[in-house]
């Protein structure tokens, strides 16, 4: 029985200016490939190996063999019987979420009002990032442990926290430390610590190789919505509500009911940037990493152009190089 080439549906092709990225969403990894790989793979899909080679000149056969070997070795595609392929169900790339808001950034200082955290809990937001202006408020973390939040990220200045004290808080998944004398990334006890050298809160919009999210939910989100602002809330130190720290104010969470805050998810003005995708943003649309990085509309290169490149991205897709 002749077998035909089948591309697995967990593979996403992300074409850049200089090269392509092949995203394997089943194994959460990616492969670099020449830009011709996508056209080759999709052009050959449904053909037997004999038919594929017959469609190229003999001089091109070594490259064809190399491409086929790459696709098979990395489980991007395989030659399978037609009847077997019918048993493969294509993965839906539609992004869906049951939450009105998926994540919230909460700025906390020494005058924090605990009514805010209880109100956020009523809204049912799974992920929260807390940016402490002073020392970590461990009482707040204990309250969060007992509420409905799924995961917590902490942003804090170097020297303003006790790592051993954080260990008992099971929901704390990431710790971002700024103004550190060293710059490093390490994992301890299921928590990831990012130490940033001589930086402030603005470093949170930084795009690096270490901040890529290679998973299906993030990629599907990036294909349809803004990977930073979609279903996001920002709550300032005084309770002011914004979509992100740089956008306009939409009232104060202490003055609004839970229902009124939830209504913001339907407000066209509040959600106006939720649909700006990486395929629309300058330079990002030419970048092979666009579906696995997190966008930033807070710090951009041109404040007069909402489609301008994130300011803290140091990657040049036209040279395929990272800047120091």
C-alpha positions, 0 to 999 in steps of 0.5 A, spaced: 500 500 500 502 506 497 503 511 503 502 519 502 505 524 506 501 527 512 503 533 516 501 533 523 496 538 525 500 540 532 505 543 527 504 551 526 509 554 521 511 561 522 514 564 517 519 570 518 523 574 514 530 570 514 527 563 516 521 559 519 519 556 525 516 550 526 512 549 532 511 543 535 505 544 540 504 537 542 511 536 545 512 544 546 518 545 542 520 549 535 525 547 530 528 552 525 527 551 518 529 555 511 523 559 509 522 554 503 520 548 508 513 550 509 511 551 501 515 544 500 511 540 506 504 543 504 506 542 496 508 535 497 502 533 502 498 527 500 503 525 495 507 518 495 515 519 496 515 517 488 510 522 486 514 527 490 521 526 487 518 526 480 516 533 481 523 535 482 529 535 477 534 530 479 539 536 481 534 537 487 533 530 489 538 531 495 535 537 497 528 533 497 531 527 501 534 532 506 527 536 507 523 529 507 528 526 512 528 533 517 520 532 517 520 525 519 526 525 524 522 531 528 515 528 527 513 534 523 510 529 518 510 522 516 508 517 510 502 514 512 496 509 509 490 513 506 486 509 511 490 511 517 490 518 516 482 518 516 483 516 523 487 523 525 482 528 528 485 535 526 487 540 532 482 546 533 486 552 533 480 556 535 482 560 542 476 559 547 476 561 554 470 561 559 473 567 563 471 574 562 478 576 564 484 571 564 489 575 568 490 581 572 496 585 574 496 588 581 500 594 583 501 593 591 504 598 596 504 599 603 497 602 603 494 596 599 486 595 601 485 588 602 478 589 599 481 589 592 483 582 592 477 579 595 473 583 589 478 580 584 476 573 587 469 574 586 470 576 578 474 569 578 480 571 574 485 565 574 492 568 574 494 574 577 501 578 577 503 582 583 508 588 583 510 590 590 513 597 590 515 595 597 517 588 601 512 582 599 506 582 603 506 575 606 499 576 609 496 578 602 499 571 599 496 567 604 489 570 603 490 569 595 492 561 597 485 561 600 482 564 594 480 562 587 486 564 583 490 558 580 497 561 579 501 567 582 507 571 579 511 576 583 515 582 581 519 585 587 526 589 588 532 585 589 533 584 597 525 585 598 524 578 599 525 572 603 526 566 598 525 561 604 518 564 606 515 564 599 516 556 599 510 555 603 505 559 598 504 553 593 500 558 588 507 562 587 509 560 580 514 565 578 518 570 581 521 576 577 526 580 581 529 587 578 535 591 580 539 585 582 547 585 582 546 579 577 542 577 572 540 570 571 535 565 571 534 559 575 529 554 578 528 552 585 522 547 588 518 548 582 518 556 582 522 560 576 526 566 579 528 571 573 534 576 576 534 582 572 540 587 572 539 594 574 532 594 571 525 597 573 518 595 572 519 596 565 523 590 564 517 586 564 515 588 557 522 585 555 522 579 550 528 574 550 529 567 549 527 565 556 520 568 556 517 565 550 511 561 551 511 554 547 504 551 548 498 551 544 494 555 548 499 561 547 500 560 540 492 559 539 491 566 543 496 569 539 493 567 532 487 571 534 488 576 539 493 580 542 497 576 547 498 581 552 492 585 553 486 580 551 482 579 557 487 583 562 485 587 567 490 592 571 489 595 578 493 600 580 496 602 587 489 606 589 485 601 585 484 605 578 482 600 573 486 600 566 487 594 561 494 595 562 499 600 566 499 605 560 492 605 558 487 610 560 483 609 567 476 606 567 474 608 574 476 605 581 475 598 583 473 600 590 467 604 587 465 599 582 460 593 583 463 586 581 458 587 575 460 593 573 467 591 573 465 585 569 461 589 564 468 592 562 469 586 558 464 588 553 466 595 553 468 596 546 473 602 548 476 598 554 477 592 549 479 596 543 486 593 543 484 586 544 484 584 537 491 587 535 495 581 533 502 579 532 501 579 524 499 586 524 504 589 528 510 592 525 516 588 525 513 582 529 509 581 522 516 579 519 518 575 525 518 567 526 517 568 533 511 572 533 506 566 536 510 564 542 512 571 545 508 575 549 506 582 546 507 589 549 503 595 547 505 598 554 512 600 552 512 601 544 518 604 540 513 609 537 507 612 542 503 615 536 503 608 533 499 603 536 502 598 531 509 599 533 514 594 535 515 593 542 520 597 545 523 592 549 524 587 544 531 586 542 531 581 536 532 583 529 528 579 524 531 582 518 538 579 520 535 574 525 540 576 530 539 578 538 542 585 540 545 586 546 
